[in-house]
Amino acid sequence: AFYSVAAGADSVAWIILLFCLRMALGMALDTNFQALSGEVFPTERRTTAQGFLVLTAGLGGPLGLLLSTRLVPYVGSVAAAS
């Protein structure tokens, strides 16, 4: 199975490497998205748009988690609810 990994130094090294790679790519993509999404709007409205994007991102994450847990009884599993 995917999660069946033998314990040992190699496994720990791979987990750390993949975690660091994921974090680096996630931060890079987030930075680019924030910079480019602000450039879409005129200068007078840019800070309002940036604030709205941060607000929706901050509310969307927890709201998505809440809704997916509420859907589990209806769809049968967390994977199907996500």
C-alpha positions as CSV (number, residue, x, y, z in Angstrom):
1,A,0.0,0.0,0.0
2,F,1.0,3.6,-0.4
3,Y,1.5,4.2,3.3
4,S,3.3,1.0,4.0
5,V,6.9,2.1,4.3
6,A,9.6,0.2,6.1
7,A,10.9,2.0,9.2
8,G,14.5,3.2,9.1
9,A,16.7,6.1,8.4
10,D,15.9,6.1,4.7
11,S,12.2,6.4,5.4
12,V,12.7,9.3,7.7
13,A,15.0,11.0,5.2
14,W,12.4,10.7,2.5
15,I,9.6,12.0,4.7
16,I,11.7,15.0,5.6
17,L,12.7,15.6,2.1
18,L,9.2,15.4,0.7
19,F,7.8,17.6,3.5
20,C,10.4,20.3,2.8
21,L,9.8,20.2,-0.9
22,R,6.1,20.5,-0.5
23,M,6.5,23.4,1.9
24,A,8.9,25.2,-0.4
25,L,6.6,24.7,-3.5
26,G,3.5,25.7,-1.5
27,M,5.1,28.9,-0.3
28,A,6.4,29.8,-3.8
29,L,3.0,29.3,-5.4
30,D,1.2,31.2,-2.7
31,T,3.6,34.2,-3.1
32,N,3.2,34.2,-6.9
33,F,-0.6,33.9,-6.6
34,Q,-0.8,36.8,-4.1
35,A,1.5,39.0,-6.3
36,L,-0.3,38.3,-9.6
37,S,-3.8,38.5,-8.3
38,G,-3.2,42.0,-6.9
39,E,-1.9,43.1,-10.3
40,V,-5.2,42.3,-12.0
41,F,-6.9,45.2,-10.2
42,P,-6.4,49.0,-10.8
43,T,-4.0,50.7,-8.3
44,E,-6.9,52.4,-6.5
45,R,-8.6,49.1,-5.7
46,R,-5.5,46.9,-5.2
47,T,-5.4,46.9,-1.4
48,T,-9.1,46.2,-1.1
49,A,-8.8,43.3,-3.5
50,Q,-5.7,41.9,-1.6
51,G,-7.6,42.2,1.7
52,F,-10.6,40.4,0.2
53,L,-8.4,37.6,-1.1
54,V,-6.8,37.1,2.3
55,L,-10.2,37.2,3.9
56,T,-11.7,34.6,1.6
57,A,-8.6,32.4,1.9
58,G,-8.7,32.6,5.7
59,L,-12.4,31.8,5.9
60,G,-12.5,29.2,3.1
61,G,-10.0,26.8,4.6
62,P,-11.8,26.3,7.9
63,L,-15.2,26.4,6.2
64,G,-14.2,23.7,3.8
65,L,-13.0,21.5,6.6
66,L,-16.2,22.0,8.5
67,L,-18.4,21.3,5.5
68,S,-16.4,18.2,4.5
69,T,-16.8,16.7,8.1
70,R,-20.5,17.5,8.0
71,L,-20.9,15.7,4.6
72,V,-19.3,12.4,5.8
73,P,-22.5,10.9,7.2
74,Y,-24.2,11.5,3.8
75,V,-21.4,10.4,1.4
76,G,-19.8,7.6,3.5
77,S,-16.2,8.7,3.8
78,V,-13.9,11.6,4.3
79,A,-12.4,11.1,0.8
80,A,-15.8,11.3,-0.9
81,A,-16.7,14.4,1.1
82,S,-13.5,16.1,0.1
